[in-house]
């Protein structure tokens, strides 16, 4: 099996995706003057070299056509536009970008998040980097993957709030996260450490359904244990009975197959209950 020619540390699309996630994580944990936000403003300014390449990445990742001919034309045009970019400027910018990320974050932690469109980003990277005798097969395979991605059939997919939300640009999703935090804070005051943890893990693993499910189950069991312990100290019988009923509801989270936003919201509310008692 030939070694992959993809390098996510040089993939502009993935770097931008991870930076926007980091901005959200910094916001949730109360980091003032997020380093990731400063990095995005510097390296992805309107006329920056990386911004020009990012637009090409996002075009192939987000665009959709109903015919192979149109998809191949788009791919060919995008590759030509990519070749016109100054490679030296791109490489120099990526070097400085990675250097700044390394200075502010742990690289291993920074790159561990799951990217939902990772495979297509990797395919775009291989095509943009060009072919050689040793890489020709991978480039051809990547071109087919991109064309198939662009012509994917969306009409058979269920259109719901979550699917529509996931198609939005990173900036829109980031705004949605911030609004969610602000609304929760307006209603329940400041987020506790436990609530911040829930939101951060939800955001970083929204596309990693297995890890997210495991976290929700584990967190539900931990909350149930803490609430049971605290319920023993409550003298008012009516309050104790109500709390027992609430604790029983947590058991529903222990047998889930797929995490929904309701499950995450319930964890936030249980943490809020902990603050109250």
C-alpha positions, 0 to 999 in steps of 0.5 A: 500500500502506497503512503498517502501524499496528503499532509493536513499540516499543509492543507489550507482548507483543514487549517482554516476549519481547525482554526475556526473551531479553536476560536469557538473553543477559546470562546467557550473556555473564556480565553480573552483575545483568542490567538486563533482569531488573531491568526485568522485575521492575519493569514486569511485577510481578503487579499492574502495568499492563503485566502485565495487558495482557501476559496478554491478549496471551499469551491470544490468542497461546497459546490454541487452540480447535477452532471459529471461534465459540469463537475469536471469543468469546475474541477479543471477550472479550479486547478488552473486557477490554483496554478496561477497562485504564487507557490512561494508565497503560499509556502511561506505563509503556511510556514509562518501560519504553522509557526504561530499555531505552534507558539500558541497551541499544542499541535497534537491537540490542535490537529486531533479534531475530526473533520467531516469533509476530511477525505475530500479536503485531502483529495483537493490537496493532492490534486492541487499539489500536482502529479508525478510518476509516483503520485499519478495514481493517487491524483487520478483517484482524487480527481474522481473522488472530487467529481463524485463529491460535486455530483453527490445526490442531495435530493434523497437526503432528509432536509432537517435543521441539523443538516441545513446547519451543517452546510453553512460556512464556518463563520455562520456556524461559529456565530451560531455557537456564540448565540447558543452560549449567549442565550444560555448565559442570559437564561441561566447566568454564566456557564459553569466549568462543567457546562463549558466542558460539555459544549467544547466536547460537543463542538469538537466532536460534532462529526465524531458520533462515536466519541460524542455518544461515549462522552454523553453516556459517561457524563450522564452516569457521572452526573447521576452519581453526583446528584444521587449523593446530593439528594441524600442531604436534602431534607425536604421530602417533596424536593427529594422526590422531584430530584429522584424523578429528574435523576431517573430521566438521566438513565435515558442518556445511558442507552442512546445510539445517536446523540441529538442536540436535546441530549447535549442541552439536557446535560447543560441543564443538569449541570445548571441543577447542580449549581442550584443545589 
